[in-house]
Amino acid sequence: MSNTPVTTRFAPSPTGYMHIGNLRTALYAYLIAKHDHGNFILRIEDTDRERLVEGATDVILSTLKVTGLSYDEGPIVGGDHGPYIQSERKELYKVYADELVKMGKAYYCFCTKERLEQLHEDSTGGGYDRHCRDLSKEEVEAKLAEGVPYVIRQKMPLEGETSYVDAVFGEIKTDNAELQDQILLKADGYPTYNFAHVVDDHLMQVTHVVRGSEYLTSTPKYALLYDAFGWERPIYVHLPLLMGKNADGTTSKLSKRHGSVSFQDLVASGYLPEAILNYIALLGWCPSGAVNEFYTLDELIDTFTIDGISKSPSVFDFDKLLWFNGEYIKKLDFDRFCELVAPHLKSDLPENINREKMLRLLQPRLSCLSEAEEKIGFLLALPEYETELFLNKKNKVTLELAADVIARAIPVLEECASFDNDTLYNTLLKISEDIGCKSGAVMWCIRIAVAGMAVTPGGATEIMEVLGKEESMRRLNVAAQKLS
């Protein structure tokens, strides 16, 4: 493959949602190819017919589209090595499996399901006993003529060891005695993953196979298949495990119990695709000497190299992702932000609410779009609160001071011709001067009165600008009554 351009593939099985680990594999495969101006292939591996989930292929296609991981060959776009859905290549695998049989590198296995199940029950971990490995040519031909169902198994070497060099983990060795005679072609005529992906990777001229480190110990079997056909092995790039934090502080392999681990769930929860992609790029990879954490996809293409991939497991930190997401939300064009946050604002806003001001108030204060509805709750209706909420040691606010501030503010604010932020701020600043207290104390009192909450997105004058004069004055009068 020395003259072949760097070619990688993402080959998911359509068995459900797009797990974050799958997306990281797709991203790294894409970056390895694109960094060297190579080809990125999408192949759908659907030979495990029992696990197929309707609509899962559409999820894969839409995820790649949304994240910008455009493939050069694959379903829909086509290419020179199609078809790109394994079930449509079914007849091809039979040809290659039969070739291995003729070469003495594979054999027909006629063992019944019942025999294999009994063997499994009786076995102490030895696996298949190679019962059909040495059947005579006459026995095989007789059973084939009778139409006895069969699978085709790979004939593994019984002695010695098999090794390969992984680009991340270095040399990996396996004793051949530990390798099972794996099934290549099932009784239904469909190939196993173990066989199909090797044939496809060779035919599609894949130079770099990128996948999770859980395949490290399986890869010697695949390397032996390349050797059996006399094909050049690809470069293997195994990625570190993705871990999640457990409640007790330990870590374990990332799964649903740790939270949303599918790309679709995260997006539905208000995470931006570009923030997710940026964050998972750093889960197992670090550019040499870099201090930057924020990368566009084009910047990742320029920067990404295999030697930056770590061997150590990476912990998926939801808090770090939330922070990343907040930074990305802040950088959004305002019109784009309005478009993205709209589905998360389910309540009807009162007519008096200044929607644009409200959204401008929210944008820099959201870590996740799904927080928007909760954060604007106090704008929709004044929460019930006790007068003790006005107390504030830092600003030396007592109930008496709060009552004085509110009483002074009501008539002054009623006279305001404009209810914009600057006018309101200067008006309230004058009250603090008249009383002889800190401006922070006045702003605290007014904010509690109009928000009914101690923690809010935005200050007193910003909130009043959003609420409008009529609603702000109503809330101030409610506060005055409470404090009286």
N, C-alpha and C positions, 0 to 999 in steps of 0.2 A: 504493500500500500504506500510505498515511499513516494510515488508520484501522484498519489490521490490527495486532493485537497482535504483538509481537516473536515471530517463529517461526523456529526453526532446525531443521536436520535432520542426522542422521548417516546416511550412505548408503554403507555398506561393500559390497564385493563378496565373496561367500562363496567365497574362493579359498584358504583356509588358516587359519592361526592368527591371533590378534589381536595385531598388531604394536603396540609401545609408541607409535609414531607415530599409528596409528589410534585408540588409546585416548585419546591427548592431544586429537586432533581431536574425538572424541565428548565428552570432558570440557569443552573450551572451548565447543563448541556448546551443550551442556547449561547451562553457567554463564551464557552470554550470554542465553539464553532465560529462565532462572529468576531471574536478577538483576532483570529487568524484568517478572517475573510472566507470562512468555509461554509459548509452547508448544514442546515438543521432540518431534520426529518421528523415528522409526526407519524407514528404507526400505532394503530389500535389493535391491541392483542386480546382478541375475544374468543380464543379457542377453548377456554374453560366455560362451556355453555351453561353449566348449572349455576354459575355465580353472576351471570349477566343481569344488569339492572336497566330496565327500559329508560331511555332518556339520558343515560350516563355519558354516552358519546357526545351528545349535545352540550353537556356540562363541560366536558374537556375542551371542546372546540370554542365555546363561549369564554372560558377562562383564559385560554391563550390569546384570544382576541382582545379581551378587556385589559390584560396585562401587557399587551404589545409584543408578546413572544411570537412573532410571525415565522411560520415554518416555510421552508423552500420547497419541500415535497411533502405530500400527504393527502388525506381525504380532502375532497373539494378542489384543492389547487392542482392535484395530479403530480406528474413527474415521470422520469425515465425508469423508475424501479417499482412501479405499482403492480397490482393494487396495494393499497396501504392499510387494508383491514384484513387481518390474518384469515378470517373465515372465508374470504374470497380467494385465498391462495391455497386452499385445502389440498387440491390435487397435486400441487407442486411438492409438498412435503413427503407424500407417498413415494415419489420418484427418488428423492434423496435418501429416504429410509431404506428403500429396496437396494439402492446402490451400496449402502453400508453393509447390508446383509450379504450381497455378492462379494464384497471385499473381505468378509469374515470379521467385520468390526461390529456387527449387530446380529441379532437372531430373533426368530419367531418364538413367542412364548404363548403356549396354548393353555396355561393354567386357568382353571375356572375361578370364578369369584369366590365360591365356597372354599376351595382349597387355599386360596390366598388369605381368606378370613381366618381359617383354622390355623394356618401358619403363623398369622399375626398373634393369635391367642397363645399358641404354644411357644412362640419365640421369646427370647429374653433380650431382644434388641438387635438380633442378627439380621433382620430384614429378609428380603427374598433369598431363597436358598439356591437359586440358579438351576432349578430343576430342568428347564428346557434348553439350557445353554449348550449342551453337547448332544442333542438329538441328532440322529443320523440324517443324511440327506433324504433317504427313503422314508423315514418316519415323518419328516416335515412335509414332503410332497404328498404323502397319504392323507395327512390331516388337512392340508390345504384343499385337496381334492374332495374331501368329505364336507368341506365348508365349516370346519371347526373354527369358532371365533378365536382371534389371536391379537396380541399386541406385539410391537417390535421393541426389543430392549437393546440398549447399548452394551457391548461386551467390554467391561472394564478390565484393565490389567490387574492381575492378582498379587503382584509383587512390586517392590520398589516404591517410588514416590513420584508425585507430579507437583511441579512448582510453576509459578508464574510471578511476574513482577507487576505490582500495582503502583500507579503513579503517586499515590498518597501513602499507602501503608508499607511499601517496599515488597520484598520477596515473601510470598506465601507458599508454604509447603504442606502437602497432605500425603499421608501414607495411602497407597493404592488399596491396601487391604480394607480400609475404612469406606471405600466407595461402593455404592450399590450399583447393580446393573439397572440403571434407570430406564423407565419407559420413554420411548421416543414417539411412538405412534400408538394411540389408544384404539380400542376395539371399534369405536364409532368412526374411525378414519381420521379423527382430528389429532393433530400433533400436541404434545405437551409443551408447556412454556419452555422447558429445558432444551427442547429440540428446535422448535419453531424460531425462537429468537436468534439462535446461532445461524441457522440457514438464512434468515432474513437479513441479519447484520452483514453477513458475507455478501449476499446478492446486492444489497443496497450500498455496499462499499463503505460501511461504517468504520471509521478509523479509531474512534474513542468511545468506549462504552461507559456511560456515566450512570451510576445507580447507588443505592444505599449500602452501607457496610454490612447489613445483614446477609448480603450475597457473597461476602468474602470467602466463606468456606465452601460455597457451592461452585464457585468459579473454576476450580480444577476440572470438574466434570465438563464444563463448557470448553475449556482449553483442550481437553482430550478429543472433543468432537472436531475442533478445528484441525488438530493434528491428524485425526483419522481420515479426514478428507484431503489433507495436504494443503490446507488453506493457511494463510498468514494470520496469526492471532492479532486482534485489535489491542490498543492500549486500554487497560482497565483503570477506571477512576472511581474508586469507592468513597462515598461521602460519609462523614461522621454521623453517628446517631443523633436524633433530635429527642431531647428529654423534656419532661414537664415537672414542675414543682408540685410535690405532694403537700397535704395539709400539715404533716409533721416535720416539714423542712427537708425531707429527703427528695430524691429525684427518681423518676422511672420513665420508661419510654413514653413519649408524648401520645396521649389518647384523649378520647372525649371526656374522661373524668377530670381532665385538667381545664376544661372550658371549650370554647369554640375552636376546633382545629381544622375546619374546612374553610376554604377560601370563600365559598358562597355564604356561609354563616357569618364570617367576619365582615364581609361587605354589607350584608343585610343588617348587621349591628351598627353600621356607621363608620367602618374603617375604609379608608381610601385605598384602591388597588395599588397606587404608586407607593404609598407608605408601607403596605404589606410587603411588596416586592423588595423595596429598599431594605426593610428590616430582615427579611429572611435571607437576603444576599449576605448578610453579616453573620448568619448562624452557621459557622463552620468555615468562614473565609475571612481573611484580613489582608488588605493590600500592604505591601512592604513599605514601612516607614510612614504610613498614612495617619493623619490626625483627623481627617474629615469623616463624618458618619453619614452624610447625605449625598446620594448619588442618583442621578437620572439614569435611565436605562442605557443611553448612549455613553455616559461616563463610566458605567459598569463595564460596558464592552471594551472601552479603551484601557481600563485598569485591570481587568480580571485575568489572572494567570493561575494555572493548576498548582504551582508551588506555594500559593497563598492559602490552600485548603488545609485545614487542621485535621489531625488524627483524633483529637479529643472530642467526646460528645459535647453538643451544644445545648444549652438550656433555653427553651422558649419562654421568655419572660413577658407576660401579658402587660405588666406595668410599663416595661420599656417600649413595647409596641404602642401602648396608649400614648406615651409621651411623643414617640415618633409621629403618630397620627395627628396629634394636636399641632405639632410644628408644621405638618403638611397642610392642615386646615387653615392655619394662619396665612400661608403663602398663596392660597387659592385666589384667583380673580373673584371679585365680589359677586358678579353675575353667576359665575360657575358655582360658588358657594350657595347662593340662593337656590339654584337648580337642584343641587345635591341634598340640601337640608330639607327641602319642601316635603318629601315623603315622610319625614320623621316628625313633622309638625301636624299632628292629627286633629288637634282641637281647633274649632273655629275661633278666630281672633275677634274680640269686640271691635266695633267700628272705630272707636276712639284711639285704638292702638296705632302708633306710627310703625308700620311693619318694617320699612327700610331701616329706620333708626334701631329698631329691636334687633334686626339681623346683623347690623353693623356692631351692635353691642355684644352679640353672641359670638361672632366669628372668632375673635382672638381668645375667647374664653372657653371654647369647646375642645375637649380632648377626643371626643367621638361624636359623630352626628346624632347618634341615638340619645345623647344627653339633652338635646335641645328642648324636647317636650317638658322634661322635668324642670329644666332651668327657667322656662318661661311660665311655669305654673302660677307663680305669685303675680304675674302680669294679668293673667286671665281672671283671677279672683283673689282678693285680699285674704291671706291666711288668718285663722284665729290665732291670737297671740296675747300673752300676759304683759302687763306694764313693766314687769321686771326685765323684759328684753331691752328696755331703754338704758338700763344701768351699764356703765362702762368705766372701769377703773382707769384705763389708759388715758382716756379723755376727761376723766373726773366728772362723768355725767351722773347726776342724781335725778330722781323723779321730779324734784322741784325744778331743776334746770331744764329738764326735758319739757315740762309743762310750760315754762316761760318761753323757751325757744319756739314751740309750736304755736303758742298764743300770739307771739310777735310775728311769726312767719305768715300766718293765714291772711291777715289784712294786707300785708305788703305784697304777697304773691297774687292776691286777688286783683291788684292794680297793675300787674305786669301785662304790658301790651303784647309782649312776645314771650313764648314759653320755650325758647331754645336754650341749649346747655349753657352758653356763655352768659346770657342775661340772668338766668336762674342762679348761676354761681356767684356773680357779682352782687346780686340782691341778697343772697344768704350771707355773703362775706360781710356785708354792711351790718347785719344783725349780730354777728360775732363781735364786731367792733363796738356796737352799742352796748352789748351785755358785758364785754370785757372778758370773753373766754376764747379758747382756741377755735379756729375755724373747723377743725376736725370734730369738735364736740357738737357744733351746730349741724354739720353734715351727717353725723351719726344719728342724731335725733330725727332729722328729716327722713333719712333713709329707712330707719325702723318704721316710721309712720307710714311711708308710702309703699314699703315692701312687706312689712310684717315678718321679716326674716333678718337674721344676723349676717348671713353670708349670701351675697347676691352678685350676679354678673353686672358690674357697673356700679357707679356711685349714685348718690341721691339725685343730683341734677340730671344725670343721664337717664335714670329711671323715670323721673318726672317728664322729661322730654318725650320718652316713649309712651307713657301713659296718657299724656295730654293734660290740658289744664283742668277740665271738668272732673276727671277721675282722680287726679292728684289732689285737688281741693277736697273732694269727698273723703278721701283717705286721711287727709290731715285733720279734718273735722272729726272723723272717727277716733283718731288718736287723742284729740283734745278732750273728747268726752271720756275716754278711758282714763286719762291722766287727771281729770277733774274729780 
